[in-house]
Amino acid sequence: MSTKAKSDATEAWYLRVLKSRLTYLVIAALLIIFEYMNDKLIQFPIIFVIPIMLAAWFCAPHIGYSFAVGMAVVRLSFDFSWDNPDLFKYEIANAAINVGVLLFISFITSQAARMTREVKLLQGILPTCCFCKKIQDKDNKWHPIENYIENRTDANFSHGICPECAQRQYGSILNKTPDTH
């Protein structure tokens, strides 16, 4: 079983819900209905920040951006249905400001999420075998260092050989001069 499949199987139910785009669509729809029922009591739809930030954090930046633009456009359509036509230019300017601010919030949130994922660190003291370099886990089981780190971080390993080990392991072959007969 791959590391990705293992992590998906052990992931908590609420994280799976938070990573679902449908969750944010439902939250956005409920907030838009709430906004519509409030008429013009709220100028900046601060509650729109909630699904935008959650979508940008748990799904992907483009999902957060889509919600930022979509929710502001839907709110603008409400403004057109409420106000007189003389205020359209102000409503469009207000919608443009809303889109800009919501896109910025989505961008900052997605960047914070990306940095948080990249900073997954192994913390504490890791008991390591001085001979084979396996690491002991909490259950006193020993694991190759590559498996231990891959299962706990987003890191992947590939293998190569450093110059010192190449010389130590294959020195006689590397130092051999070709026969010229």
N, C-alpha and C positions, 0 to 999 in steps of 0.2 A: 504494500500500500504506500502510495507516495506521501510525502510530508504534507502537501497541500490537502490531500484527502483526509489525512489524520486530523489536521487542524480544523477542517470543516466539520468533521464528525464530533469533535469534542467542544465545539464552539457553543456558548450559552445561547439559549433560545432568544433572549432579548437582543443579543448582538446580531443574530440572523434577521430579526424584525427591523432593527435599526439600519441594517444594510440594504433593506428592500426599498426599491423606488416607490412601490405602492404605498408604503407607510407615509411617505412624504406627500404623495398625491392626496391621500385622505386627510392628512393634517392641513395641507394647503387649502383643500376644498372647505373644510370646516372653518378655517380662519377667514376665508373669503366670505362665507355665509355670515359669519359673525360681523365682519367689516360692513357688509351690505346692510345688515340689520341696525348697525350703529349710525347709519346715515353719514353725516359729515362731522361727527363728534371728534374724530381723530384725523389730524392732517397728515402726519407721517405714520404709515402703518407699521408701527414698531413690532406688533405681534407677527408680522411677516418674516421677521428675522429668525424665528424659531425653526420653521421647516427648512429655510435656506441654509442656516448654519448646520443643522443635523444632516441634511443631504450632502452638503459640501464636505463634512467631516467623515461620514460613514460610507457614502456612495462614491462620488467622483466630483471633481470641480465642475465639469460641464452640467451635471445635474443641478448643482447649486445655482449656476448661472442661468440655467433654463427656468428654474423657479423664480429667480430674481426678476427676470424680464417678464415672464408669464403672469406672475401675481401683480406686478405693477401695471401691466396692460389691462388685466381684468378690472383692477381698481379704477383705472382711467375710464373704462367703459361705464362703470357705476357713476363716475363724476359727470359724464355726458348725459346720463339719464336723470340726474338730480338738478343740475344747474341750468341757468339760462345760457343761450348761445354766446352772449357777450363775454363770458368768462372762459371760453375754450382755450385761449392762448395761455392763461394762467394755469389752467388744469394741465395742459400739455407740458408747460415748464415744470410744474410740480411733479408730474409723472417722470420727466427726464431726470430730475433730481433724485426721485425715489429709485429709479433704475440704477443710477450711478452709485448711490450709497449702498443699495442692496448688492450690486455686483462687487463693490469693494469689500463688503462684509463677507461675501461668499469667497472671494479671492483670499482674504486674510485667513479665513477659517480653513480653507483647503491647504494653504501653505503651512499652517500650524499643524494640521493633521499629518501632512507629508513629513514634516520635520520630526514629529513625535514618533512616527513609524520608523524613521531612519535612525533614531536615537535609541532603539531597543538595545540595551546593554545587558551583559551578564554581570550581575553584581554579587559581591561577597567573595569568599574564599572558595575556590574549586579544588577539591582533593584530586590530585593527579598522580597517576603511577609514574614513578621516576624512570621506569624502563620503557614501557610501551606507550606512555602518554594518554592512557584511557582516563576518563573522568568518572568519579563516583557520584551517583545521584542520591537523593534523599532516602531512597529505598535500599541503599547500599549495593546497588547494581552498578557494574562497570560498563561504560560505553566508549566506543572510539570517539575521539575529540570532534571529528567531523560530524558524526551523527548527533552528538550532544548539542553542538552549536546550531546545526541546521534545524533541529527540532524546537529550539527555543528562540531563534531569531529569523530574520529574513535572509540571512547569509547563505550562500552556496559555496561549495568547495570544488576546486579542480586541482589536479596534482601535477607537479612538475618536479624538477630536481635542481637544487642550488649548486653553484660551482664547487663548493667545498665537498658536498656529498658526492658529486659526480667524480671528483678527483679521488676521494676515499674509496668509492665502490668500483670505479672503472678506470682507475689510474693506470694500470698496466696496459689497458687497451688504448687509452687516450694518449699515453706517452710513447707508444710503440711507433717506430718510424716504418713506413712502408718499404718492403724489400724491393730493390731495383736490380733485377737480373737482366 
